[in-house]
């Protein structure tokens, strides 16, 4: 195994929620919607297909073809699927993409929902134009999926229309991807705590501040998202090693996010905010760290 393959690599391609927000005030953290790439055990895993997936796709074009990857969707609200029709590697024959998602409350499969978003009048090119092999898998929430040496557990999150959180495990390491979810007012969500339990890295929805969430005139209660203060509570209760605040509100400028980042680190020193292009590498506990 090469040194690169002996790492658990996490890279952020899109970190915003709700809608892309390019502009002069979102340069440092980025304006693309959710997409996180993980590489472990020789497997390429992609979580969510927001506009960040288009950027990831352009990057993959420089790599040797054919490609194989596994794409996991938390749910199919627009900000989590809008990059999929622009994912260039899916249009290239010989590539293979396994696509995972839970069945929606209305019974629609992940295949049906991707098919439907690319139909007229919503989109000019149907999914059948994609020349890669697309293998769709319905996720049974609570079951663990094994892909080679990597195991992916799932749990239901608290979000309108439902969403799924994932825990990726390999060689004694665990990374939790927990978005979109709203905290409970009187206790921590046991599903979130289970996904985050002693994780080496927790990536968690913290779209708002407590002040925004509870604002008397523009309350965000019931919108399906949490706050950075609640994210810290989860990180502390679950004993996670690193915390990454994710799914930034499109109205939050770079300067505003800098301020949140400083507040997070003041109470949880191993916490930080997700940034496009940021890469985190984790080393399995059985491997000695190079000095």
Helices and strands as residue ranges (DSSP letters): E 7-14, G 24-26, E 35-40, E 43-47, H 52-60, E 68-72, H 78-81, G 84-86, G 88-91, E 96-102, H 110-117, G 127-129, E 133-139, E 145-147, E 150-157, E 163-170, E 173-178, H 190-196, E 201-205, H 210-213, H 228-238, E 243-246, H 254-267, E 271-273, E 279-283
